[in-house]
Amino acid sequence: MSLVDRHVGFVHALREAGLPVSLAEGLDAARALRVIDLAERESLRAAYAATLVKKPSYRPGFDVLFDLWFPASTTGLYGVRPGAETEGRPELDSAPLEELRDYLARLLTGSTDAELREFARAMVERFGRQEAGPGRQNWFSYSVLRALSPETLMARILREVLAGQERGGLAEKTARQRVTANTRRLEEAVATDVRRRIAEDSGIERIARSAVRPPLEQLDFLRITKADLARLRREVYPLARRLAARLTIKHRRGRRGRLDFRRTMRASLQSGGVPLTTHFKPPRPHKPELVILCDTSDSVSSFAHFTLLLTYALREQFTKVRAFGFVDTVDEITRFFVPGADVVEAMTRLANEADMVRFGRTNYGHSLEGFAERYGDAIGPKTSLLILGDARSNYQPPALDVLKSLVGRARHAYWLNPEPRQQWDTGDSIATDYGTVIPMHECRNVTQLTAFIESIV
């Protein structure tokens, strides 16, 4: 494969993985290749990163794809140079396992990237291969790390490094941090070489599609993990500020103050008493009020966790925020998000104390009726209503007339649905029915949520 083919394939793979790379940026990267030493792999990586990577969160996916499209060969151009120092190193392809673990302990204490990568490649060759049939083989990181068990070497390394020094001090802490960091580097090097070998057997394009997770802002709300939610907290607060600003702007643009009768009559004297020009009093400035109605059922539990994070952030941006959760009955959950409360603790209390479940099956119609009956006064002419859920009601009556009444009383009303649009109206979904009453937007990730906020004009 020529360098041009690799460049084109690499840029295409970045786009497929969700990293935004424009045509101009691809051309910039190609021009950068003309002024670097192509034999220096890290210079090549740096040139591509400088021209194609826009955010730090994109870098992990970029590095995975770079290692697939521009791999470090075992003994070739990007490998350890002939004549590299090998004194004290065992024969990696034949030494007993205990000797390999002794050598690994020295590497974890202090080693260069080249030494660690060379060791990782040799260990994958030796322990990572498993036969999958005649002429077929699979490669696994797990079998390599299980054979070497680097995490069990910590006690041995500390004994050697401290050499009689007092335990628990700064020296031990520094040694632990260094060994932990080098262990992580080893695991990454093993995973990189396993991906490279799988790509050689199955094709780069195939492994590239499964090797890279989408960027944080493109992760599907219905599939995010707890770790993803922790990272998303940093994204929520700017979005909350922008949402509040957009709703405030729309309020100011969409409403005039009351008629100023005196100014209108005074101006009519210029036209013989005919009020050709009307004057209005300026509207009273205020932050908008917000009511959030959130589906907290198991089918959208990950989305519900994100929306509760958003609710927590919105408390600081609006004059008044009231939040309600429901499964088949509704309860106000505003009390769990008081200012200064820890968001994780608030969610834990919500799960244990809120009364949102009657029989355990999602029922939008019954929840809307209960909301209108118990909390209908929460919505008024200054209120923005935000409903978050997948509109799947287990074939129960939808209570469209109740929703129409609530939307009619609110100043603005929006519905954010975490399901792909092509799945609306399948099974027990009644998204289109609700969409005739309230504008419904597909909102599966942070990118779509940002687009929704920007669309409020």
C-alpha positions as CSV (number, residue, x, y, z in Angstrom):
1,M,0.0,0.0,0.0
2,S,1.5,3.4,-1.0
3,L,1.8,6.4,1.3
4,V,-1.0,8.1,-0.6
5,D,-3.3,5.2,-0.1
6,R,-2.5,5.0,3.6
7,H,-3.1,8.7,3.9
8,V,-6.5,8.6,2.2
9,G,-7.5,5.5,4.2
10,F,-6.4,7.0,7.5
11,V,-8.3,10.2,7.0
12,H,-11.4,8.3,5.9
13,A,-11.1,6.0,9.0
14,L,-11.0,9.1,11.3
15,R,-14.2,10.4,9.8
16,E,-15.8,7.0,10.1
17,A,-14.9,7.0,13.8
18,G,-16.6,10.4,14.3
19,L,-13.6,12.7,14.3
20,P,-14.4,15.8,12.3
21,V,-11.8,16.1,9.6
22,S,-12.4,18.5,6.7
23,L,-11.1,18.3,3.2
24,A,-8.8,21.3,3.9
25,E,-7.4,19.7,7.0
26,G,-6.7,16.5,5.1
27,L,-4.8,18.6,2.5
28,D,-2.9,20.3,5.3
29,A,-1.8,17.0,6.7
30,A,-0.6,15.9,3.2
31,R,1.5,19.1,2.9
32,A,3.0,18.5,6.4
33,L,4.3,15.1,5.2
34,R,6.6,17.0,2.7
35,V,8.5,18.7,5.5
36,I,9.1,15.9,8.0
37,D,11.4,12.8,8.0
38,L,8.9,10.0,7.1
39,A,11.3,7.5,8.7
40,E,10.6,9.1,12.1
41,R,7.3,7.5,13.0
42,E,6.7,9.8,16.0
43,S,7.3,12.8,13.8
44,L,4.7,11.4,11.4
45,R,2.2,11.0,14.3
46,A,2.9,14.5,15.5
47,A,2.3,16.0,12.0
48,Y,-1.0,14.2,11.6
49,A,-2.1,15.1,15.2
50,A,-1.2,18.8,14.7
51,T,-3.3,19.1,11.5
52,L,-6.2,16.7,12.2
53,V,-7.0,16.6,16.0
54,K,-9.1,19.5,17.3
55,K,-9.8,18.4,20.9
56,P,-7.9,16.4,23.5
57,S,-10.8,14.0,23.7
58,Y,-10.2,13.0,20.1
59,R,-6.6,12.0,20.7
60,P,-7.1,8.4,22.0
61,G,-9.1,7.4,19.0
62,F,-6.6,9.1,16.7
63,D,-3.7,7.2,18.2
64,V,-5.5,3.8,17.8
65,L,-6.2,4.5,14.2
66,F,-2.7,5.8,13.5
67,D,-1.2,2.7,15.0
68,L,-3.4,0.6,12.6
69,W,-2.6,2.6,9.5
70,F,1.1,3.3,10.2
71,P,2.1,0.3,12.4
72,A,5.5,-0.1,14.1
73,S,6.8,-3.3,12.5
74,T,8.5,-5.9,14.7
75,T,12.0,-5.6,13.3
76,G,11.6,-3.2,10.3
77,L,11.6,0.5,9.8
78,Y,10.0,1.6,13.0
79,G,11.3,-1.2,15.3
80,V,14.3,-1.2,17.5
81,R,17.5,-0.4,15.5
82,P,20.0,-3.1,14.9
83,G,22.7,-3.0,17.5
84,A,20.4,-1.7,20.2
85,E,21.5,-2.5,23.8
86,T,20.5,-6.1,24.8
87,E,22.8,-6.7,27.7
88,G,21.1,-8.6,30.5
89,R,18.0,-9.2,28.3
90,P,16.8,-12.8,28.0
91,E,16.0,-14.4,24.6
92,L,12.4,-13.2,24.4
93,D,11.2,-16.0,22.1
94,S,12.6,-18.9,24.2
95,A,13.5,-17.8,27.8
96,P,11.6,-19.4,30.7
97,L,8.6,-17.4,31.9
98,E,10.2,-16.6,35.3
99,E,13.2,-14.9,33.5
100,L,10.7,-12.9,31.4
101,R,9.0,-11.7,34.5
102,D,12.3,-10.7,36.0
103,Y,13.1,-8.7,32.9
104,L,9.6,-7.2,33.0
105,A,10.2,-6.1,36.6
106,R,13.3,-4.2,35.4
107,L,11.3,-2.6,32.5
108,L,8.5,-1.5,34.9
109,T,11.1,0.1,37.1
110,G,12.5,2.2,34.3
111,S,12.6,1.7,30.5
112,T,12.3,3.5,27.2
113,D,9.2,3.3,25.0
114,A,11.2,1.4,22.4
115,E,12.2,-1.3,24.9
116,L,8.7,-1.7,26.2
117,R,7.2,-1.9,22.7
118,E,9.8,-4.5,21.6
119,F,9.0,-6.6,24.7
120,A,5.3,-6.3,24.1
121,R,5.6,-7.4,20.5
122,A,7.6,-10.4,21.4
123,M,5.2,-11.4,24.2
124,V,2.2,-11.1,21.8
125,E,4.0,-13.3,19.3
126,R,4.7,-15.9,22.1
127,F,1.6,-15.8,24.2
128,G,-1.1,-14.0,22.3
129,R,-1.7,-16.5,19.5
130,Q,-4.5,-19.0,19.7
131,E,-5.4,-21.4,16.9
132,A,-8.9,-21.1,15.7
133,G,-9.0,-23.8,13.1
134,P,-7.0,-25.0,10.1
135,G,-5.0,-22.0,8.7
136,R,-6.7,-19.6,11.1
137,Q,-5.5,-17.9,14.3
138,N,-6.8,-15.4,16.7
139,W,-4.8,-12.8,18.8
140,F,-5.7,-11.8,22.4
141,S,-4.3,-9.3,24.9
142,Y,-5.7,-11.2,27.8
143,S,-3.6,-14.3,27.4
144,V,-0.4,-12.2,27.2
145,L,-1.2,-10.2,30.4
146,R,-2.4,-13.4,32.2
147,A,0.9,-15.1,31.4
148,L,3.1,-12.2,32.6
149,S,0.8,-11.0,35.4
150,P,2.6,-7.6,35.7
151,E,0.3,-6.5,38.5
152,T,1.8,-9.2,40.8
153,L,5.3,-7.7,40.5
154,M,4.7,-4.7,42.6
155,A,5.8,-6.2,45.9
156,R,9.1,-7.5,44.4
157,I,9.9,-4.2,42.7
158,L,9.3,-2.2,45.9
159,R,11.6,-4.5,47.9
160,E,14.4,-3.9,45.3
161,V,13.8,-0.2,44.9
162,L,13.4,0.7,48.6
163,A,16.3,-1.6,49.7
164,G,15.6,-1.2,53.4
165,Q,14.1,2.3,53.3
166,E,11.1,3.1,55.4
167,R,7.8,1.9,53.8
168,G,5.0,4.3,53.2
169,G,7.1,7.3,52.5
170,L,7.7,9.5,49.4
171,A,10.1,7.0,47.9
172,E,7.5,4.2,47.9
173,K,4.8,6.5,46.6
174,T,7.0,7.6,43.7
175,A,7.9,4.0,42.9
176,R,4.3,2.9,42.9
177,Q,3.3,5.7,40.6
178,R,6.2,4.9,38.2
179,V,5.4,1.1,38.1
180,T,1.7,1.7,37.7
181,A,2.3,4.1,34.8
182,N,4.7,1.7,33.1
183,T,2.2,-1.2,33.6
184,R,-0.4,0.9,31.8
185,R,2.1,1.6,29.0
186,L,2.8,-2.1,28.7
187,E,-0.9,-2.9,28.4
188,E,-1.4,-0.3,25.8
189,A,1.6,-1.6,23.8
190,V,0.2,-5.2,24.0
191,A,-3.2,-4.0,22.8
192,T,-1.7,-2.0,20.0
193,D,0.3,-5.0,18.7
194,V,-2.7,-7.3,19.0
195,R,-4.8,-4.9,16.9
196,R,-2.0,-4.6,14.3
197,R,-1.9,-8.4,13.9
198,I,-5.7,-8.7,13.7
199,A,-5.6,-6.0,11.0
200,E,-3.0,-7.9,9.1
201,D,-5.2,-11.0,9.1
202,S,-8.6,-9.4,8.7
203,G,-8.0,-6.0,7.0
204,I,-7.4,-2.6,8.6
205,E,-10.9,-1.3,7.7
206,R,-12.6,-4.1,9.5
207,I,-10.7,-3.8,12.8
208,A,-10.8,0.0,12.6
209,R,-14.6,0.1,12.8
210,S,-14.6,-1.8,16.1
211,A,-11.4,-0.6,17.7
212,V,-12.3,3.0,18.3
213,R,-15.1,4.3,20.5
214,P,-16.9,7.4,19.3
215,P,-15.8,10.8,20.8
216,L,-17.5,11.7,24.0
217,E,-19.9,14.1,22.4
218,Q,-21.1,11.4,20.0
219,L,-21.7,8.6,22.5
220,D,-25.2,7.3,22.5
221,F,-27.0,8.4,25.7
222,L,-28.7,4.9,25.8
223,R,-25.3,3.1,25.9
224,I,-23.1,5.3,28.0
225,T,-21.4,3.9,31.1
226,K,-20.9,5.3,34.6
227,A,-17.4,6.4,33.6
228,D,-18.8,8.2,30.6
229,L,-21.3,10.0,32.8
230,A,-18.5,11.2,35.0
231,R,-16.7,12.7,31.9
232,L,-20.0,14.2,30.6
233,R,-20.4,16.3,33.7
234,R,-17.9,18.7,32.3
235,E,-19.9,19.0,29.1
236,V,-23.3,19.6,30.9
237,Y,-22.7,23.0,32.5
238,P,-21.8,24.9,29.2
239,L,-24.8,23.3,27.6
240,A,-27.1,24.4,30.5
241,R,-25.8,28.0,30.2
242,R,-26.4,28.0,26.4
243,L,-29.9,26.6,26.8
244,A,-30.9,29.2,29.4
245,A,-29.4,32.0,27.1
246,R,-31.4,30.7,24.1
247,L,-34.7,30.5,25.9
248,T,-34.1,34.0,27.3
249,I,-33.4,35.4,23.9
250,K,-36.5,33.8,22.4
251,H,-38.5,35.2,25.2
252,R,-37.3,38.7,24.5
253,R,-37.8,38.4,20.8
254,G,-41.1,36.8,21.0
255,R,-42.9,39.1,23.4
256,R,-43.6,42.8,23.5
257,G,-44.6,44.7,26.6
258,R,-48.0,46.0,27.4
259,L,-49.5,48.9,25.3
260,D,-48.3,52.3,26.5
261,F,-51.5,54.2,26.1
262,R,-50.2,57.6,27.0
263,R,-47.3,57.5,24.5
264,T,-49.6,56.2,21.8
265,M,-52.1,59.0,22.3
266,R,-49.4,61.6,22.5
267,A,-47.9,60.4,19.2
268,S,-51.4,60.5,17.6
269,L,-51.5,64.3,17.9
270,Q,-49.1,64.5,15.0
271,S,-51.6,62.7,12.8
272,G,-54.7,64.5,13.8
273,G,-55.6,62.2,16.6
274,V,-55.3,59.0,14.6
275,P,-53.1,56.5,16.4
276,L,-51.0,55.4,13.4
277,T,-48.1,54.3,15.6
278,T,-48.5,52.2,18.7
279,H,-46.0,52.3,21.5
280,F,-45.4,49.5,24.0
281,K,-43.9,49.4,27.4
282,P,-40.6,47.4,27.6
283,P,-41.1,43.9,29.0
284,R,-39.8,43.2,32.4
285,P,-36.5,41.3,32.2
286,H,-36.4,38.0,34.0
287,K,-34.9,34.6,33.6
288,P,-37.2,31.9,32.2
289,E,-38.8,29.3,34.4
290,L,-38.3,25.6,33.5
291,V,-40.3,22.5,34.2
292,I,-38.6,19.2,33.3
293,L,-40.6,16.0,33.0
294,C,-38.2,13.0,32.7
295,D,-38.8,9.3,32.0
296,T,-36.7,7.4,34.5
297,S,-37.6,3.8,33.5
298,D,-35.0,1.1,33.0
299,S,-35.3,1.3,29.2
300,V,-33.8,4.8,29.2
301,S,-31.9,4.6,32.4
302,S,-28.6,5.9,31.0
303,F,-30.4,8.8,29.2
304,A,-32.3,9.5,32.5
305,H,-29.0,9.7,34.3
306,F,-27.7,12.2,31.8
307,T,-30.9,14.3,31.9
308,L,-30.7,14.4,35.7
309,L,-27.2,15.7,35.3
310,L,-28.5,18.4,33.0
311,T,-31.3,19.2,35.5
312,Y,-28.8,19.6,38.2
313,A,-26.8,22.1,36.0
314,L,-29.9,24.0,34.9
315,R,-30.8,24.8,38.5
316,E,-28.1,27.5,38.4
317,Q,-29.3,29.1,35.2
318,F,-33.0,29.6,35.7
319,T,-35.0,31.6,38.2
320,K,-37.1,28.6,39.0
321,V,-36.6,24.9,38.0
322,R,-39.0,22.1,38.9
323,A,-38.1,18.6,37.9
324,F,-40.5,15.6,37.8
325,G,-39.6,12.0,37.2
326,F,-42.0,9.2,36.2
327,V,-42.3,5.6,35.2
328,D,-46.0,4.9,35.5
329,T,-46.7,7.5,38.1
330,V,-45.1,10.9,38.7
331,D,-43.2,12.5,41.6
332,E,-41.5,15.8,42.0
333,I,-37.7,15.3,42.3
334,T,-36.7,18.9,42.6
335,R,-35.9,18.4,46.3
336,F,-33.0,16.1,45.5
337,F,-31.2,18.8,43.5
338,V,-30.8,21.6,46.1
339,P,-27.9,24.0,45.5
340,G,-24.6,22.6,46.8
341,A,-25.8,18.9,46.9
342,D,-23.5,16.3,45.5
343,V,-25.0,15.1,42.2
344,V,-24.1,11.4,42.8
345,E,-25.7,11.5,46.3
346,A,-28.7,13.2,44.8
347,M,-29.2,10.5,42.2
348,T,-28.8,7.8,44.9
349,R,-31.4,9.4,47.1
350,L,-33.7,9.9,44.1
351,A,-33.6,6.1,43.3
352,N,-34.4,5.2,46.9
353,E,-36.9,7.8,47.9
354,A,-38.8,9.1,44.9
355,D,-42.3,7.7,44.3
356,M,-42.2,7.1,40.5
357,V,-43.2,3.5,40.2
358,R,-46.6,1.9,40.7
359,F,-46.5,-1.4,38.7
360,G,-43.1,-1.0,37.1
361,R,-44.2,-0.6,33.4
362,T,-43.8,2.7,31.7
363,N,-47.1,4.5,31.2
364,Y,-46.9,8.0,29.7
365,G,-50.6,8.6,29.6
366,H,-51.1,7.8,33.3
367,S,-48.0,9.9,34.2
368,L,-49.2,12.9,32.2
369,E,-52.7,12.7,33.8
370,G,-51.1,12.4,37.3
371,F,-48.8,15.4,36.5
372,A,-51.7,17.5,35.3
373,E,-53.8,16.6,38.4
374,R,-51.1,17.1,41.1
375,Y,-48.7,19.6,39.6
376,G,-50.6,21.3,36.8
377,D,-50.0,24.7,38.4
378,A,-46.3,24.3,37.8
379,I,-46.8,25.4,34.2
380,G,-47.7,29.0,33.3
381,P,-47.2,31.7,30.7
382,K,-43.5,32.1,31.8
383,T,-42.7,28.4,31.8
384,S,-40.6,26.4,29.3
385,L,-41.6,22.7,29.4
386,L,-39.0,20.1,28.6
387,I,-40.1,16.4,28.3
388,L,-37.4,13.8,28.0
389,G,-38.2,10.2,27.1
390,D,-38.6,7.6,24.4
391,A,-42.4,7.8,24.0
392,R,-42.8,4.1,24.6
393,S,-45.9,3.6,26.7
394,N,-46.5,-0.2,26.6
395,Y,-49.6,0.2,24.5
396,Q,-51.4,2.3,27.1
397,P,-53.6,5.3,26.3
398,P,-51.4,8.3,25.5
399,A,-53.5,11.1,27.1
400,L,-52.9,13.4,24.1
401,D,-55.6,15.8,25.3
402,V,-53.8,16.2,28.6
403,L,-50.5,16.9,26.9
404,K,-52.1,19.4,24.6
405,S,-53.5,21.3,27.6
406,L,-50.1,21.4,29.3
407,V,-48.3,22.5,26.1
408,G,-51.0,25.2,25.5
409,R,-50.3,26.7,29.0
410,A,-46.5,26.8,28.6
411,R,-44.6,29.5,26.8
412,H,-42.3,27.0,25.1
413,A,-42.5,23.2,25.0
414,Y,-40.0,20.7,23.6
415,W,-39.6,16.9,23.7
416,L,-36.2,15.3,23.5
417,N,-36.2,11.6,22.4
418,P,-33.1,9.5,22.8
419,E,-34.1,6.9,20.2
420,P,-33.0,7.1,16.6
421,R,-35.7,8.6,14.4
422,Q,-36.0,5.4,12.3
423,Q,-37.2,3.6,15.5
424,W,-40.0,6.0,16.2
425,D,-43.5,4.4,15.8
426,T,-42.1,0.9,16.0
427,G,-43.4,-1.5,18.6
428,D,-45.1,0.4,21.4
429,S,-43.6,3.8,20.4
430,I,-46.1,6.6,19.8
431,A,-43.6,9.3,19.0
432,T,-45.4,10.7,16.0
433,D,-48.7,11.0,18.0
434,Y,-47.0,13.0,20.7
435,G,-45.0,14.9,18.0
436,T,-48.2,16.3,16.6
437,V,-48.8,18.0,19.9
438,I,-45.3,19.1,20.9
439,P,-42.1,19.5,18.8
440,M,-40.1,16.3,19.2
441,H,-36.3,16.3,18.6
442,E,-34.0,13.3,18.2
443,C,-31.4,13.7,21.0
444,R,-29.1,10.7,21.2
445,N,-25.8,12.4,22.1
446,V,-24.2,15.7,23.2
447,T,-23.8,16.8,19.5
448,Q,-27.5,16.5,18.9
449,L,-28.3,18.2,22.1
450,T,-26.1,21.1,21.1
451,A,-27.8,21.3,17.7
452,F,-31.2,21.4,19.4
453,I,-30.0,24.3,21.6
454,E,-28.7,26.1,18.7
455,S,-32.0,25.6,16.8
456,I,-33.9,27.6,19.5
457,V,-34.0,31.0,17.9
